């Protein structure tokens, strides 16, 4: 009876550990996806800022040439 009890307890612990591992893996996957989205968003914002800076510089130089 003691052996059965210990085996059952170990099975319960393994089950709990597998569930915990699965939950953490899901969270890790979600965090990685969010990080990728944020990184691409930052890259896009940077490129948009550089583009608008270049356009503004171009507009300023044209305005100066016209005057």
mmCIF file as Biopython writes it, N, C-alpha, C and O atoms, coordinates in Angstrom:
data_model
#
loop_
_atom_site.group_PDB
_atom_site.id
_atom_site.type_symbol
_atom_site.label_atom_id
_atom_site.label_alt_id
_atom_site.label_comp_id
_atom_site.label_asym_id
_atom_site.label_entity_id
_atom_site.label_seq_id
_atom_site.pdbx_PDB_ins_code
_atom_site.Cartn_x
_atom_site.Cartn_y
_atom_site.Cartn_z
_atom_site.occupancy
_atom_site.B_iso_or_equiv
_atom_site.auth_seq_id
_atom_site.auth_asym_id
_atom_site.pdbx_PDB_model_num
ATOM 1   N N  . UNK A ? 1  ? 0.823  -1.190 0.000   1.0 0.0 1  A 1 
ATOM 2   C CA . UNK A ? 1  ? 0.000  0.000  0.000   1.0 0.0 1  A 1 
ATOM 3   C C  . UNK A ? 1  ? 0.865  1.251  0.000   1.0 0.0 1  A 1 
ATOM 4   O O  . UNK A ? 1  ? 0.516  2.235  -0.652  1.0 0.0 1  A 1 
ATOM 5   N N  . UNK A ? 2  ? 1.954  1.239  0.696   1.0 0.0 2  A 1 
ATOM 6   C CA . UNK A ? 2  ? 2.844  2.393  0.729   1.0 0.0 2  A 1 
ATOM 7   C C  . UNK A ? 2  ? 3.437  2.616  -0.658  1.0 0.0 2  A 1 
ATOM 8   O O  . UNK A ? 2  ? 3.524  3.758  -1.109  1.0 0.0 2  A 1 
ATOM 9   N N  . UNK A ? 3  ? 3.848  1.550  -1.342  1.0 0.0 3  A 1 
ATOM 10  C CA . UNK A ? 3  ? 4.431  1.670  -2.674  1.0 0.0 3  A 1 
ATOM 11  C C  . UNK A ? 3  ? 3.404  2.241  -3.642  1.0 0.0 3  A 1 
ATOM 12  O O  . UNK A ? 3  ? 3.745  3.103  -4.451  1.0 0.0 3  A 1 
ATOM 13  N N  . UNK A ? 4  ? 2.185  1.794  -3.585  1.0 0.0 4  A 1 
ATOM 14  C CA . UNK A ? 4  ? 1.139  2.313  -4.454  1.0 0.0 4  A 1 
ATOM 15  C C  . UNK A ? 4  ? 0.934  3.806  -4.186  1.0 0.0 4  A 1 
ATOM 16  O O  . UNK A ? 4  ? 0.780  4.594  -5.120  1.0 0.0 4  A 1 
ATOM 17  N N  . UNK A ? 5  ? 0.932  4.176  -2.952  1.0 0.0 5  A 1 
ATOM 18  C CA . UNK A ? 5  ? 0.727  5.561  -2.560  1.0 0.0 5  A 1 
ATOM 19  C C  . UNK A ? 5  ? 1.862  6.436  -3.086  1.0 0.0 5  A 1 
ATOM 20  O O  . UNK A ? 5  ? 1.617  7.531  -3.591  1.0 0.0 5  A 1 
ATOM 21  N N  . UNK A ? 6  ? 3.089  5.965  -2.971  1.0 0.0 6  A 1 
ATOM 22  C CA . UNK A ? 6  ? 4.232  6.736  -3.470  1.0 0.0 6  A 1 
ATOM 23  C C  . UNK A ? 6  ? 4.189  6.859  -4.984  1.0 0.0 6  A 1 
ATOM 24  O O  . UNK A ? 6  ? 4.454  7.933  -5.524  1.0 0.0 6  A 1 
ATOM 25  N N  . UNK A ? 7  ? 3.858  5.776  -5.676  1.0 0.0 7  A 1 
ATOM 26  C CA . UNK A ? 7  ? 3.773  5.825  -7.136  1.0 0.0 7  A 1 
ATOM 27  C C  . UNK A ? 7  ? 2.680  6.783  -7.598  1.0 0.0 7  A 1 
ATOM 28  O O  . UNK A ? 7  ? 2.866  7.531  -8.557  1.0 0.0 7  A 1 
ATOM 29  N N  . UNK A ? 8  ? 1.565  6.757  -6.924  1.0 0.0 8  A 1 
ATOM 30  C CA . UNK A ? 8  ? 0.467  7.662  -7.272  1.0 0.0 8  A 1 
ATOM 31  C C  . UNK A ? 8  ? 0.891  9.111  -7.044  1.0 0.0 8  A 1 
ATOM 32  O O  . UNK A ? 8  ? 0.590  9.992  -7.849  1.0 0.0 8  A 1 
ATOM 33  N N  . UNK A ? 9  ? 1.579  9.339  -5.957  1.0 0.0 9  A 1 
ATOM 34  C CA . UNK A ? 9  ? 2.034  10.694 -5.647  1.0 0.0 9  A 1 
ATOM 35  C C  . UNK A ? 9  ? 3.046  11.165 -6.701  1.0 0.0 9  A 1 
ATOM 36  O O  . UNK A ? 9  ? 2.989  12.317 -7.133  1.0 0.0 9  A 1 
ATOM 37  N N  . UNK A ? 10 ? 3.953  10.306 -7.112  1.0 0.0 10 A 1 
ATOM 38  C CA . UNK A ? 10 ? 4.921  10.654 -8.146  1.0 0.0 10 A 1 
ATOM 39  C C  . UNK A ? 10 ? 4.215  10.952 -9.471  1.0 0.0 10 A 1 
ATOM 40  O O  . UNK A ? 10 ? 4.581  11.888 -10.182 1.0 0.0 10 A 1 
ATOM 41  N N  . UNK A ? 11 ? 3.206  10.151 -9.792  1.0 0.0 11 A 1 
ATOM 42  C CA . UNK A ? 11 ? 2.452  10.390 -11.023 1.0 0.0 11 A 1 
ATOM 43  C C  . UNK A ? 11 ? 1.767  11.752 -10.970 1.0 0.0 11 A 1 
ATOM 44  O O  . UNK A ? 11 ? 1.742  12.482 -11.961 1.0 0.0 11 A 1 
ATOM 45  N N  . UNK A ? 12 ? 1.216  12.086 -9.814  1.0 0.0 12 A 1 
ATOM 46  C CA . UNK A ? 12 ? 0.569  13.388 -9.651  1.0 0.0 12 A 1 
ATOM 47  C C  . UNK A ? 12 ? 1.578  14.512 -9.811  1.0 0.0 12 A 1 
ATOM 48  O O  . UNK A ? 12 ? 1.286  15.525 -10.447 1.0 0.0 12 A 1 
ATOM 49  N N  . UNK A ? 13 ? 2.763  14.341 -9.240  1.0 0.0 13 A 1 
ATOM 50  C CA . UNK A ? 13 ? 3.803  15.363 -9.363  1.0 0.0 13 A 1 
ATOM 51  C C  . UNK A ? 13 ? 4.252  15.516 -10.816 1.0 0.0 13 A 1 
ATOM 52  O O  . UNK A ? 13 ? 4.438  16.630 -11.306 1.0 0.0 13 A 1 
ATOM 53  N N  . UNK A ? 14 ? 4.423  14.389 -11.492 1.0 0.0 14 A 1 
ATOM 54  C CA . UNK A ? 14 ? 4.815  14.450 -12.904 1.0 0.0 14 A 1 
ATOM 55  C C  . UNK A ? 14 ? 3.743  15.149 -13.729 1.0 0.0 14 A 1 
ATOM 56  O O  . UNK A ? 14 ? 4.054  15.947 -14.613 1.0 0.0 14 A 1 
ATOM 57  N N  . UNK A ? 15 ? 2.494  14.850 -13.441 1.0 0.0 15 A 1 
ATOM 58  C CA . UNK A ? 15 ? 1.384  15.496 -14.140 1.0 0.0 15 A 1 
ATOM 59  C C  . UNK A ? 15 ? 1.408  17.006 -13.897 1.0 0.0 15 A 1 
ATOM 60  O O  . UNK A ? 15 ? 1.256  17.797 -14.828 1.0 0.0 15 A 1 
ATOM 61  N N  . UNK A ? 16 ? 1.600  17.393 -12.634 1.0 0.0 16 A 1 
ATOM 62  C CA . UNK A ? 16 ? 1.665  18.821 -12.295 1.0 0.0 16 A 1 
ATOM 63  C C  . UNK A ? 16 ? 2.845  19.495 -12.984 1.0 0.0 16 A 1 
ATOM 64  O O  . UNK A ? 16 ? 2.717  20.605 -13.502 1.0 0.0 16 A 1 
ATOM 65  N N  . UNK A ? 17 ? 3.998  18.821 -12.991 1.0 0.0 17 A 1 
ATOM 66  C CA . UNK A ? 17 ? 5.173  19.390 -13.646 1.0 0.0 17 A 1 
ATOM 67  C C  . UNK A ? 17 ? 4.962  19.542 -15.150 1.0 0.0 17 A 1 
ATOM 68  O O  . UNK A ? 17 ? 5.369  20.547 -15.733 1.0 0.0 17 A 1 
ATOM 69  N N  . UNK A ? 18 ? 4.341  18.570 -15.768 1.0 0.0 18 A 1 
ATOM 70  C CA . UNK A ? 18 ? 4.065  18.653 -17.208 1.0 0.0 18 A 1 
ATOM 71  C C  . UNK A ? 18 ? 3.108  19.804 -17.508 1.0 0.0 18 A 1 
ATOM 72  O O  . UNK A ? 18 ? 3.287  20.529 -18.487 1.0 0.0 18 A 1 
ATOM 73  N N  . UNK A ? 19 ? 2.093  19.966 -16.663 1.0 0.0 19 A 1 
ATOM 74  C CA . UNK A ? 19 ? 1.157  21.084 -16.855 1.0 0.0 19 A 1 
ATOM 75  C C  . UNK A ? 19 ? 1.858  22.422 -16.681 1.0 0.0 19 A 1 
ATOM 76  O O  . UNK A ? 19 ? 1.626  23.353 -17.452 1.0 0.0 19 A 1 
ATOM 77  N N  . UNK A ? 20 ? 2.712  22.518 -15.673 1.0 0.0 20 A 1 
ATOM 78  C CA . UNK A ? 20 ? 3.457  23.758 -15.433 1.0 0.0 20 A 1 
ATOM 79  C C  . UNK A ? 20 ? 4.391  24.045 -16.604 1.0 0.0 20 A 1 
ATOM 80  O O  . UNK A ? 20 ? 4.483  25.180 -17.073 1.0 0.0 20 A 1 
ATOM 81  N N  . UNK A ? 21 ? 5.078  23.014 -17.067 1.0 0.0 21 A 1 
ATOM 82  C CA . UNK A ? 21 ? 5.982  23.165 -18.209 1.0 0.0 21 A 1 
ATOM 83  C C  . UNK A ? 21 ? 5.213  23.629 -19.441 1.0 0.0 21 A 1 
ATOM 84  O O  . UNK A ? 21 ? 5.658  24.527 -20.155 1.0 0.0 21 A 1 
ATOM 85  N N  . UNK A ? 22 ? 4.070  23.022 -19.685 1.0 0.0 22 A 1 
ATOM 86  C CA . UNK A ? 22 ? 3.247  23.408 -20.837 1.0 0.0 22 A 1 
ATOM 87  C C  . UNK A ? 22 ? 2.794  24.858 -20.749 1.0 0.0 22 A 1 
ATOM 88  O O  . UNK A ? 22 ? 2.809  25.585 -21.743 1.0 0.0 22 A 1 
ATOM 89  N N  . UNK A ? 23 ? 2.391  25.271 -19.553 1.0 0.0 23 A 1 
ATOM 90  C CA . UNK A ? 23 ? 1.947  26.663 -19.366 1.0 0.0 23 A 1 
ATOM 91  C C  . UNK A ? 23 ? 3.090  27.638 -19.617 1.0 0.0 23 A 1 
ATOM 92  O O  . UNK A ? 23 ? 2.898  28.665 -20.268 1.0 0.0 23 A 1 
ATOM 93  N N  . UNK A ? 24 ? 4.270  27.327 -19.108 1.0 0.0 24 A 1 
ATOM 94  C CA . UNK A ? 24 ? 5.428  28.206 -19.323 1.0 0.0 24 A 1 
ATOM 95  C C  . UNK A ? 24 ? 5.839  28.241 -20.787 1.0 0.0 24 A 1 
ATOM 96  O O  . UNK A ? 24 ? 6.227  29.292 -21.295 1.0 0.0 24 A 1 
ATOM 97  N N  . UNK A ? 25 ? 5.758  27.107 -21.467 1.0 0.0 25 A 1 
ATOM 98  C CA . UNK A ? 25 ? 6.107  27.082 -22.890 1.0 0.0 25 A 1 
ATOM 99  C C  . UNK A ? 25 ? 5.132  27.930 -23.703 1.0 0.0 25 A 1 
ATOM 100 O O  . UNK A ? 25 ? 5.530  28.616 -24.644 1.0 0.0 25 A 1 
ATOM 101 N N  . UNK A ? 26 ? 3.845  27.877 -23.331 1.0 0.0 26 A 1 
ATOM 102 C CA . UNK A ? 26 ? 2.855  28.702 -24.016 1.0 0.0 26 A 1 
ATOM 103 C C  . UNK A ? 26 ? 3.145  30.186 -23.776 1.0 0.0 26 A 1 
ATOM 104 O O  . UNK A ? 26 ? 3.076  30.995 -24.701 1.0 0.0 26 A 1 
ATOM 105 N N  . UNK A ? 27 ? 3.466  30.530 -22.544 1.0 0.0 27 A 1 
ATOM 106 C CA . UNK A ? 27 ? 3.787  31.927 -22.224 1.0 0.0 27 A 1 
ATOM 107 C C  . UNK A ? 27 ? 5.047  32.379 -22.964 1.0 0.0 27 A 1 
ATOM 108 O O  . UNK A ? 27 ? 5.107  33.500 -23.471 1.0 0.0 27 A 1 
ATOM 109 N N  . UNK A ? 28 ? 6.042  31.510 -23.023 1.0 0.0 28 A 1 
ATOM 110 C CA . UNK A ? 28 ? 7.278  31.832 -23.734 1.0 0.0 28 A 1 
ATOM 111 C C  . UNK A ? 28 ? 6.995  32.084 -25.206 1.0 0.0 28 A 1 
ATOM 112 O O  . UNK A ? 28 ? 7.507  33.042 -25.786 1.0 0.0 28 A 1 
ATOM 113 N N  . UNK A ? 29 ? 6.188  31.234 -25.807 1.0 0.0 29 A 1 
ATOM 114 C CA . UNK A ? 29 ? 5.833  31.390 -27.219 1.0 0.0 29 A 1 
ATOM 115 C C  . UNK A ? 29 ? 5.107  32.711 -27.438 1.0 0.0 29 A 1 
ATOM 116 O O  . UNK A ? 29 ? 5.400  33.427 -28.396 1.0 0.0 29 A 1 
ATOM 117 N N  . UNK A ? 30 ? 4.170  33.038 -26.565 1.0 0.0 30 A 1 
ATOM 118 C CA . UNK A ? 30 ? 3.430  34.291 -26.669 1.0 0.0 30 A 1 
ATOM 119 C C  . UNK A ? 30 ? 4.364  35.487 -26.522 1.0 0.0 30 A 1 
ATOM 120 O O  . UNK A ? 30 ? 4.257  36.457 -27.272 1.0 0.0 30 A 1 
ATOM 121 N N  . UNK A ? 31 ? 5.276  35.420 -25.560 1.0 0.0 31 A 1 
ATOM 122 C CA . UNK A ? 31 ? 6.235  36.511 -25.354 1.0 0.0 31 A 1 
ATOM 123 C C  . UNK A ? 31 ? 7.146  36.676 -26.562 1.0 0.0 31 A 1 
ATOM 124 O O  . UNK A ? 31 ? 7.454  37.803 -26.951 1.0 0.0 31 A 1 
ATOM 125 N N  . UNK A ? 32 ? 7.579  35.579 -27.157 1.0 0.0 32 A 1 
ATOM 126 C CA . UNK A ? 32 ? 8.432  35.657 -28.340 1.0 0.0 32 A 1 
ATOM 127 C C  . UNK A ? 32 ? 7.685  36.291 -29.505 1.0 0.0 32 A 1 
ATOM 128 O O  . UNK A ? 32 ? 8.254  37.092 -30.246 1.0 0.0 32 A 1 
ATOM 129 N N  . UNK A ? 33 ? 6.411  35.935 -29.670 1.0 0.0 33 A 1 
ATOM 130 C CA . UNK A ? 33 ? 5.612  36.524 -30.749 1.0 0.0 33 A 1 
ATOM 131 C C  . UNK A ? 33 ? 5.424  38.022 -30.523 1.0 0.0 33 A 1 
ATOM 132 O O  . UNK A ? 33 ? 5.523  38.816 -31.458 1.0 0.0 33 A 1 
ATOM 133 N N  . UNK A ? 34 ? 5.151  38.400 -29.275 1.0 0.0 34 A 1 
ATOM 134 C CA . UNK A ? 34 ? 4.981  39.820 -28.964 1.0 0.0 34 A 1 
ATOM 135 C C  . UNK A ? 34 ? 6.278  40.588 -29.172 1.0 0.0 34 A 1 
ATOM 136 O O  . UNK A ? 34 ? 6.260  41.720 -29.656 1.0 0.0 34 A 1 
ATOM 137 N N  . UNK A ? 35 ? 7.392  39.985 -28.812 1.0 0.0 35 A 1 
ATOM 138 C CA . UNK A ? 35 ? 8.696  40.627 -29.010 1.0 0.0 35 A 1 
ATOM 139 C C  . UNK A ? 35 ? 8.964  40.848 -30.494 1.0 0.0 35 A 1 
ATOM 140 O O  . UNK A ? 35 ? 9.443  41.911 -30.890 1.0 0.0 35 A 1 
ATOM 141 N N  . UNK A ? 36 ? 8.655  39.852 -31.312 1.0 0.0 36 A 1 
ATOM 142 C CA . UNK A ? 36 ? 8.846  39.989 -32.753 1.0 0.0 36 A 1 
ATOM 143 C C  . UNK A ? 36 ? 7.975  41.108 -33.311 1.0 0.0 36 A 1 
ATOM 144 O O  . UNK A ? 36 ? 8.432  41.896 -34.139 1.0 0.0 36 A 1 
ATOM 145 N N  . UNK A ? 37 ? 6.724  41.182 -32.862 1.0 0.0 37 A 1 
ATOM 146 C CA . UNK A ? 37 ? 5.833  42.245 -33.328 1.0 0.0 37 A 1 
ATOM 147 C C  . UNK A ? 37 ? 6.340  43.619 -32.909 1.0 0.0 37 A 1 
ATOM 148 O O  . UNK A ? 37 ? 6.326  44.565 -33.698 1.0 0.0 37 A 1 
ATOM 149 N N  . UNK A ? 38 ? 6.784  43.718 -31.670 1.0 0.0 38 A 1 
ATOM 150 C CA . UNK A ? 38 ? 7.293  44.996 -31.176 1.0 0.0 38 A 1 
ATOM 151 C C  . UNK A ? 38 ? 8.569  45.397 -31.927 1.0 0.0 38 A 1 
ATOM 152 O O  . UNK A ? 38 ? 8.746  46.564 -32.276 1.0 0.0 38 A 1 
ATOM 153 N N  . UNK A ? 39 ? 9.443  44.439 -32.169 1.0 0.0 39 A 1 
ATOM 154 C CA . UNK A ? 39 ? 10.691 44.724 -32.890 1.0 0.0 39 A 1 
ATOM 155 C C  . UNK A ? 39 ? 10.401 45.210 -34.298 1.0 0.0 39 A 1 
ATOM 156 O O  . UNK A ? 39 ? 11.008 46.177 -34.758 1.0 0.0 39 A 1 
ATOM 157 N N  . UNK A ? 40 ? 9.482  44.554 -34.985 1.0 0.0 40 A 1 
ATOM 158 C CA . UNK A ? 40 ? 9.155  44.980 -36.349 1.0 0.0 40 A 1 
ATOM 159 C C  . UNK A ? 40 ? 8.472  46.340 -36.336 1.0 0.0 40 A 1 
ATOM 160 O O  . UNK A ? 40 ? 8.671  47.143 -37.247 1.0 0.0 40 A 1 
ATOM 161 N N  . UNK A ? 41 ? 7.679  46.602 -35.325 1.0 0.0 41 A 1 
ATOM 162 C CA . UNK A ? 41 ? 7.022  47.904 -35.198 1.0 0.0 41 A 1 
ATOM 163 C C  . UNK A ? 41 ? 8.049  49.010 -34.983 1.0 0.0 41 A 1 
ATOM 164 O O  . UNK A ? 41 ? 7.951  50.080 -35.584 1.0 0.0 41 A 1 
ATOM 165 N N  . UNK A ? 42 ? 9.036  48.750 -34.125 1.0 0.0 42 A 1 
ATOM 166 C CA . UNK A ? 42 ? 10.091 49.730 -33.872 1.0 0.0 42 A 1 
ATOM 167 C C  . UNK A ? 42 ? 10.898 49.971 -35.141 1.0 0.0 42 A 1 
ATOM 168 O O  . UNK A ? 42 ? 11.207 51.117 -35.468 1.0 0.0 42 A 1 
ATOM 169 N N  . UNK A ? 43 ? 11.241 48.914 -35.854 1.0 0.0 43 A 1 
ATOM 170 C CA . UNK A ? 43 ? 11.997 49.066 -37.109 1.0 0.0 43 A 1 
ATOM 171 C C  . UNK A ? 43 ? 11.208 49.887 -38.109 1.0 0.0 43 A 1 
ATOM 172 O O  . UNK A ? 43 ? 11.765 50.748 -38.791 1.0 0.0 43 A 1 
ATOM 173 N N  . UNK A ? 44 ? 9.905  49.622 -38.198 1.0 0.0 44 A 1 
ATOM 174 C CA . UNK A ? 44 ? 9.068  50.362 -39.136 1.0 0.0 44 A 1 
ATOM 175 C C  . UNK A ? 44 ? 8.994  51.836 -38.740 1.0 0.0 44 A 1 
ATOM 176 O O  . UNK A ? 44 ? 9.071  52.714 -39.599 1.0 0.0 44 A 1 
ATOM 177 N N  . UNK A ? 45 ? 8.846  52.108 -37.449 1.0 0.0 45 A 1 
ATOM 178 C CA . UNK A ? 45 ? 8.793  53.496 -36.993 1.0 0.0 45 A 1 
ATOM 179 C C  . UNK A ? 45 ? 10.105 54.213 -37.269 1.0 0.0 45 A 1 
ATOM 180 O O  . UNK A ? 45 ? 10.108 55.375 -37.676 1.0 0.0 45 A 1 
ATOM 181 N N  . UNK A ? 46 ? 11.212 53.531 -37.051 1.0 0.0 46 A 1 
ATOM 182 C CA . UNK A ? 46 ? 12.516 54.138 -37.328 1.0 0.0 46 A 1 
ATOM 183 C C  . UNK A ? 46 ? 12.653 54.457 -38.806 1.0 0.0 46 A 1 
ATOM 184 O O  . UNK A ? 46 ? 13.104 55.545 -39.166 1.0 0.0 46 A 1 
ATOM 185 N N  . UNK A ? 47 ? 12.266 53.519 -39.669 1.0 0.0 47 A 1 
ATOM 186 C CA . UNK A ? 47 ? 12.388 53.764 -41.105 1.0 0.0 47 A 1 
ATOM 187 C C  . UNK A ? 47 ? 11.442 54.879 -41.525 1.0 0.0 47 A 1 
ATOM 188 O O  . UNK A ? 47 ? 11.793 55.674 -42.397 1.0 0.0 47 A 1 
ATOM 189 N N  . UNK A ? 48 ? 10.258 54.965 -40.937 1.0 0.0 48 A 1 
ATOM 190 C CA . UNK A ? 48 ? 9.330  56.049 -41.252 1.0 0.0 48 A 1 
ATOM 191 C C  . UNK A ? 48 ? 9.900  57.389 -40.797 1.0 0.0 48 A 1 
ATOM 192 O O  . UNK A ? 48 ? 9.749  58.396 -41.490 1.0 0.0 48 A 1 
ATOM 193 N N  . UNK A ? 49 ? 10.548 57.406 -39.643 1.0 0.0 49 A 1 
ATOM 194 C CA . UNK A ? 49 ? 11.161 58.643 -39.151 1.0 0.0 49 A 1 
ATOM 195 C C  . UNK A ? 49 ? 12.295 59.082 -40.056 1.0 0.0 49 A 1 
ATOM 196 O O  . UNK A ? 49 ? 12.417 60.266 -40.369 1.0 0.0 49 A 1 
ATOM 197 N N  . UNK A ? 50 ? 13.128 58.139 -40.481 1.0 0.0 50 A 1 
ATOM 198 C CA . UNK A ? 50 ? 14.225 58.481 -41.387 1.0 0.0 50 A 1 
ATOM 199 C C  . UNK A ? 50 ? 13.675 58.998 -42.711 1.0 0.0 50 A 1 
ATOM 200 O O  . UNK A ? 50 ? 14.198 59.956 -43.279 1.0 0.0 50 A 1 
ATOM 201 N N  . UNK A ? 51 ? 12.615 58.356 -43.197 1.0 0.0 51 A 1 
ATOM 202 C CA . UNK A ? 51 ? 12.015 58.772 -44.455 1.0 0.0 51 A 1 
ATOM 203 C C  . UNK A ? 51 ? 11.434 60.174 -44.332 1.0 0.0 51 A 1 
ATOM 204 O O  . UNK A ? 51 ? 11.643 61.010 -45.211 1.0 0.0 51 A 1 
ATOM 205 N N  . UNK A ? 52 ? 10.710 60.437 -43.255 1.0 0.0 52 A 1 
ATOM 206 C CA . UNK A ? 52 ? 10.124 61.769 -43.086 1.0 0.0 52 A 1 
ATOM 207 C C  . UNK A ? 52 ? 11.215 62.816 -42.872 1.0 0.0 52 A 1 
ATOM 208 O O  . UNK A ? 52 ? 11.077 63.949 -43.334 1.0 0.0 52 A 1 
ATOM 209 N N  . UNK A ? 53 ? 12.293 62.458 -42.179 1.0 0.0 53 A 1 
ATOM 210 C CA . UNK A ? 53 ? 13.422 63.389 -42.021 1.0 0.0 53 A 1 
ATOM 211 C C  . UNK A ? 53 ? 14.041 63.719 -43.376 1.0 0.0 53 A 1 
ATOM 212 O O  . UNK A ? 53 ? 14.352 64.876 -43.662 1.0 0.0 53 A 1 
ATOM 213 N N  . UNK A ? 54 ? 14.217 62.688 -44.210 1.0 0.0 54 A 1 
ATOM 214 C CA . UNK A ? 54 ? 14.784 62.906 -45.544 1.0 0.0 54 A 1 
ATOM 215 C C  . UNK A ? 54 ? 13.859 63.778 -46.384 1.0 0.0 54 A 1 
ATOM 216 O O  . UNK A ? 54 ? 14.324 64.667 -47.098 1.0 0.0 54 A 1 
ATOM 217 N N  . UNK A ? 55 ? 12.556 63.531 -46.306 1.0 0.0 55 A 1 
ATOM 218 C CA . UNK A ? 55 ? 11.607 64.340 -47.070 1.0 0.0 55 A 1 
ATOM 219 C C  . UNK A ? 55 ? 11.618 65.782 -46.584 1.0 0.0 55 A 1 
ATOM 220 O O  . UNK A ? 55 ? 11.582 66.717 -47.385 1.0 0.0 55 A 1 
ATOM 221 N N  . UNK A ? 56 ? 11.666 65.956 -45.272 1.0 0.0 56 A 1 
ATOM 222 C CA . UNK A ? 56 ? 11.699 67.311 -44.717 1.0 0.0 56 A 1 
ATOM 223 C C  . UNK A ? 56 ? 12.978 68.036 -45.130 1.0 0.0 56 A 1 
ATOM 224 O O  . UNK A ? 56 ? 12.941 69.222 -45.457 1.0 0.0 56 A 1 
ATOM 225 N N  . UNK A ? 57 ? 14.088 67.341 -45.117 1.0 0.0 57 A 1 
ATOM 226 C CA . UNK A ? 57 ? 15.352 67.963 -45.547 1.0 0.0 57 A 1 
ATOM 227 C C  . UNK A ? 57 ? 15.272 68.347 -47.015 1.0 0.0 57 A 1 
ATOM 228 O O  . UNK A ? 57 ? 15.734 69.414 -47.419 1.0 0.0 57 A 1 
ATOM 229 N N  . UNK A ? 58 ? 14.678 67.461 -47.806 1.0 0.0 58 A 1 
ATOM 230 C CA . UNK A ? 58 ? 14.517 67.746 -49.226 1.0 0.0 58 A 1 
ATOM 231 C C  . UNK A ? 58 ? 13.608 68.937 -49.449 1.0 0.0 58 A 1 
ATOM 232 O O  . UNK A ? 58 ? 13.892 69.779 -50.301 1.0 0.0 58 A 1 
ATOM 233 N N  . UNK A ? 59 ? 12.528 69.023 -48.704 1.0 0.0 59 A 1 
ATOM 234 C CA . UNK A ? 59 ? 11.602 70.146 -48.854 1.0 0.0 59 A 1 
ATOM 235 C C  . UNK A ? 59 ? 12.261 71.445 -48.415 1.0 0.0 59 A 1 
ATOM 236 O O  . UNK A ? 59 ? 12.061 72.483 -49.046 1.0 0.0 59 A 1 
ATOM 237 N N  . UNK A ? 60 ? 13.045 71.402 -47.339 1.0 0.0 60 A 1 
ATOM 238 C CA . UNK A ? 60 ? 13.725 72.606 -46.871 1.0 0.0 60 A 1 
ATOM 239 C C  . UNK A ? 60 ? 14.732 73.087 -47.901 1.0 0.0 60 A 1 
ATOM 240 O O  . UNK A ? 60 ? 14.846 74.288 -48.146 1.0 0.0 60 A 1 
ATOM 241 N N  . UNK A ? 61 ? 15.461 72.163 -48.503 1.0 0.0 61 A 1 
ATOM 242 C CA . UNK A ? 61 ? 16.481 72.581 -49.473 1.0 0.0 61 A 1 
ATOM 243 C C  . UNK A ? 61 ? 15.817 73.143 -50.712 1.0 0.0 61 A 1 
ATOM 244 O O  . UNK A ? 61 ? 16.331 74.097 -51.295 1.0 0.0 61 A 1 
ATOM 245 N N  . UNK A ? 62 ? 14.683 72.581 -51.141 1.0 0.0 62 A 1 
ATOM 246 C CA . UNK A ? 62 ? 13.982 73.098 -52.309 1.0 0.0 62 A 1 
ATOM 247 C C  . UNK A ? 62 ? 13.436 74.501 -51.999 1.0 0.0 62 A 1 
ATOM 248 O O  . UNK A ? 62 ? 13.481 75.404 -52.834 1.0 0.0 62 A 1 
ATOM 249 N N  . UNK A ? 63 ? 12.926 74.649 -50.786 1.0 0.0 63 A 1 
ATOM 250 C CA . UNK A ? 63 ? 12.401 75.956 -50.414 1.0 0.0 63 A 1 
ATOM 251 C C  . UNK A ? 63 ? 13.515 77.000 -50.425 1.0 0.0 63 A 1 
ATOM 252 O O  . UNK A ? 63 ? 13.298 78.142 -50.830 1.0 0.0 63 A 1 
ATOM 253 N N  . UNK A ? 64 ? 14.688 76.613 -49.987 1.0 0.0 64 A 1 
ATOM 254 C CA . UNK A ? 64 ? 15.797 77.528 -49.987 1.0 0.0 64 A 1 
ATOM 255 C C  . UNK A ? 64 ? 16.249 77.869 -51.407 1.0 0.0 64 A 1 
ATOM 256 O O  . UNK A ? 64 ? 16.638 79.003 -51.684 1.0 0.0 64 A 1 
ATOM 257 N N  . UNK A ? 65 ? 16.195 76.891 -52.296 1.0 0.0 65 A 1 
ATOM 258 C CA . UNK A ? 65 ? 16.610 77.117 -53.669 1.0 0.0 65 A 1 
ATOM 259 C C  . UNK A ? 65 ? 15.630 78.034 -54.404 1.0 0.0 65 A 1 
ATOM 260 O O  . UNK A ? 65 ? 16.032 78.810 -55.271 1.0 0.0 65 A 1 
ATOM 261 N N  . UNK A ? 66 ? 14.360 77.942 -54.060 1.0 0.0 66 A 1 
ATOM 262 C CA . UNK A ? 66 ? 13.360 78.775 -54.725 1.0 0.0 66 A 1 
ATOM 263 C C  . UNK A ? 66 ? 13.505 80.222 -54.300 1.0 0.0 66 A 1 
ATOM 264 O O  . UNK A ? 66 ? 13.315 81.127 -55.112 1.0 0.0 66 A 1 
ATOM 265 N N  . UNK A ? 67 ? 13.827 80.445 -53.081 1.0 0.0 67 A 1 
ATOM 266 C CA . UNK A ? 67 ? 13.937 81.821 -52.576 1.0 0.0 67 A 1 
ATOM 267 C C  . UNK A ? 67 ? 15.124 82.421 -53.185 1.0 0.0 67 A 1 
ATOM 268 O O  . UNK A ? 67 ? 15.435 83.582 -52.918 1.0 0.0 67 A 1 
#
